[in-house]
């Protein structure tokens, strides 16, 4: 067991993992977890794998009493699976683990020490979320970047501001752990939540404390089957985004692109669940979905609904077709280079 946490009741900690067709990666991930969590449990629900993942999980559960497999019908997706798992466990501290990552050897101890230090400072009744930076690797384990935050030009300070989190979540589920007080607040995650991690981050930012650690404690694997991955903020990436934005931009001047739509829905659910419709800083976000161009810009500036970098903010705030020209030039250049039409 790596770097034991002092005076911790390991039985009070649970790691949950949602799986689906993870055979190429699951063994390395489970081994990286079990070697450091002491007597804590690893609770897994498989969502109907067809590649033999379920058989690998069964072997682990037979060989190690800490591995608990929940047998139930598929939930239909990663968000739904994690939400289901959260309802199946009773613990003081909860870690979230993706099926295809690799935990750094000291991840458990560093996060547990931090979350308990925060409880000592703020009290155990304070909802607390600890999350970290991550190392990005490709499907075969090769290094992409030693910092996900730098790769995406994000700052840990963003997790402290609700307006920013509503616009762009930087709390990645596979890097986070939460305490029991926060678990109670997020016991029911609505269908309108964009993802389980973005919802939990919003709730904790509003009602508790988010602790952001710069040390990357997860090797976060990026491959074609990621449900939610990360992309480098490059010119070509933004060119593709703006092209999609232009396509989805309505003649009436309202932004109905898919990313914005999901975040508006999540914000509305957030207001409804926690009775925040009277809080204009929160409710104004989802109201932007029905605003025309000028009022929408005014609302973004007034409440600080910004994104992580200049180009993202230009596409988010301005959104008129005039932004298209330079980006479409990049797209056409990229397509010409690859022989596309």
N, C-alpha and C positions, 0 to 999 in steps of 0.2 A: 504493500500500500504506500502510495507516494504522499509525502508532506502531510502527515496527519494534522487535523485541526484540533487545537487544544480544547479540552473540556466540552466536546460536542457529543450530543446524543445522536449517533448516526441513524438510529431507528426513526428519528424525527424528520429525516430528509428523504425525498423521493425524486428520482429522475424519470421523466416521462418521454417516451419516444413513439412517434407515429411512423409506421412503415408501409411501403408499397413497392414491390419489385425492386428490392435493394440488394439482391444477392452479390453483386460485384464488390460492395463496400461494407456491408453490415458487420462482418466479422471484425474488421479492423476498428470500426467505430465502437462496437460493444466492448472489445478488449481494452480500448483506450479509456473507457469509462470505468469498468469493473476494477481496474488496477488501482484506482484512487479513491473510491467512494466508501471504503470500509464496509460496514454492515448495512448501509443504506440500500434501498430497493431501486431496481430499474424496472419500471412498469411499461409494457409495450402492448400496443394494439395494432395488428396488421389489418390493412384495409382491402384484403382480398387478393394478395399477391398470386401471380401465376408462374413465377420464375423459381420457386423453391425457397423463397425467403421464409415462409411460414415453417418449413421443416427445419431450417437453421435455428430459428427462434425456439422451436420445441426442444431441440437438443441442448441449447443453452439453459432452458428452464429445468431440464432434467439434471444437468450437471452442476448448476449453481443455484442455491436456494434464494439468492438475491434477485434473480431474474423472474419476473412474474408476467405471464402472457395472458391478456384478457381475451377470451374467446367470445366474439359477438359479431353480428353482421357488419359489412362495410359501411362506413359513414359517408363516403362520397368525395372526400378531398382532405388535404392536409389540415386546413383550418378546422374543418368539422371533426377530424380525428383528434387533434389536440384538445379541442373543446370537450369532446367526449371523455378523453383521458383525465382532464382536470376534474370532471365530476365523479371519477371513480376512485380518487385517492384522498386520504385524510392525513395531513402532515403539517409540520411547522414551516418547512422550507421546500420549495419546488424548483427544480431545474428542468429546462426544456432542451431536448437533444434531437437534432436531425439524424436521419438514418445513414447519411453518406459522408459525414464530416469525421474529423479526428480531434479528440480533446488533447490539448497540451497537458503534460504530466502534472502540472500544478494548478490546473483550472479549478478543481473542486475546492482545494484548500484556500486559494486566493479569494475566490468569490464568497465562500462561507465566512472567512475571517472578516471580509469587508461588510457583509450584510449584518453580521453580529455586532461589529463595531458601530454600524449605523443605528442599530436598535438600542445600543447602549447610550448613544448620543441623543436620539430622538424619542426613545421609548418603543416597546414592542407593539403598541397600538398604532404606531405610525406605519402606513403602507409603504413598503420599500421594494424597489427594483434595482438590481445591480446588473449592468451589462458591460460588455467589453468590445474592444476592437478585435479584428480577426485577421488571420493570414489567409490569403486567397490562393487556392491550388486548383489545378485542372483535374480532369477526370482520371488521369493516371498518377496524380500526386505531385506533379511538377509545380514549382512556385510560379504564381502569377504576380503577386505583390505581397510584401511583408506587412502591409497595412491596408485594410479595406477602407478605412476612413480617408486616408490620403488618396487612395485610388479613385474614390468617388468625390474627393474634395469636400468632405464633411468634417464638421467640428463637434466634439463631444458637448459643447455648450448648447447645441441645438436641442438636446434632450431636456433642457431646463425650461424651455419656452413653449407653452401650449399652442400658440398660433403657428409656430414653425412645425410642430409635430402634426398638427391637423393638415398641413400642406404637404409635408414629406416626412415620413417616418424614418428615423435613423436607428431605432432600437431593433436589432436583429434577434429574432426569437431564439436561435440556436446558441446565442452568447449570453442569455439572461437567466437569472434566478429571481424568485420573489418570495416574500415572507407570507405568513398566514394571514396577517391583517389585509394585505392586498388580495390574497386568494378569496377572501370573503367578499370583497368589493366587486370582483370580476367573476363571481360564481356562475353567472349566466351571461354568456357572450351572444349577442343577437345575430341573426342572419345578415344584417346589414353591415356588420363589421368587415372592413376590408380584409384583414387577417387577424389572427389571435394576438400576435405581438403588437401590432399597431393599436389595437383596442386597449390592451393592457397598459401600454405606454401612455396613452391619452389619460386613462383613469388615474394612473399613478402620478402623472405630471400635475393633474388638477387637485388631487387629494393627498398626495404623499410626497416621497422623495425618490428621485431617480439618481443613482450613482453611476457615473460613467468612468470606466477604467481604461486607460490608454494601452495597457499591456494586452497584446493579442493572445487570447487563451483558447482559440478554436481554429483548427485548420479547416476553413470553409470551402467546400468543394464546389466548383463551378463546372457544370456539364449540361448537355442538351435536355436532360430530364428534370432539372431543377424546377420545382413549382414556382418559387420566387428566388431569383438569383441576384447577381450584381453585375452592372455594366460600367465600363470605364467611361468617364465623361469626356469623350473625344468629339471632334468636329463631325465625324461621320455619324456618330450616335445621335447627336443633336439634329443633324440634317434629316435623319429618318424620323425623329420625333416631330420636327416641325412640319414635315410633309404630311404626317398623319394628322397633326393638329389642323392644318389647312383643309384637309379633306373633311374633317369633322366639324369645322367651324360653320355655324349657320348663317344664313343671309341676314338674320335679324341682329347679328352681332353678339350672340350668346355662345359661350364655350360649352360644348356638349361632348368633348372628347372623353374617352372611356376612363382614363385615370382620374380626371376631375369628377366625373359622375360618381365613381366609387367613393371618393373622399367626401363629396357632398352628402351621399347617403349615410356614410358612417357618422358624419357630424350631426345629422338629423337624429339618428338613433342615439347618439351620445347625449344629446339634449333631452330626448324623450325619456331615456332610462334613468337619468340622474336629475330630472326636473330642472334643466338648465336653460329653458327657452327664454327666461327672463334675463339671462346673462348675455348681454349683447356681444361681448367679445367672442363668445362661443357660437351663439345662434346666427350671428351675421355671416359666419363662414358658409353654412349651407344655404342661406338666403341668396348668396351670390349666384346660385344656379338660375335664378329668375331675374337677375339684374341685367340691364343693358350695359354697354361698354364703359361709359364714364363713371356711373355709380359703382361699378365693380372695381375699377382702378382705385377709386377713392376709399372703398372698404378695405382693399388689400393694404394700402398705405397706412390707413388709420389704425388697423389692428395688427399689423406686422405679419400678415400671412405670406411670408416669403419662402423661397427655396434656397438650396445650398450654394448656388453659384450664379454668376452673372447671366450666362446664356439660358439657364433654366428659368431665371426670373424674367428675362425678356419674353420668353415663350409663354410663361404663366401670366404675366401682368399685361403685356401689350396685346399679343395674339392677333393683330391684324394681318392681312395678306401681304403687307409690305415687307414683313420679315421673310417672306418666301424666297425672294430673289437670290441672295447669297447662298442660302442653304440648298435650294434646288440646283444651283450651279454645282455644289459639292456632290449632290446625289447623282446628277448627270455625269460628272467626271468619274465618280466611283463606278457607275454602271458601264461607262465606256471602257474603263480600264479592265473590267471583268467580262467585257463582251456582251453585256445585257442590253436589252431594248427597253 
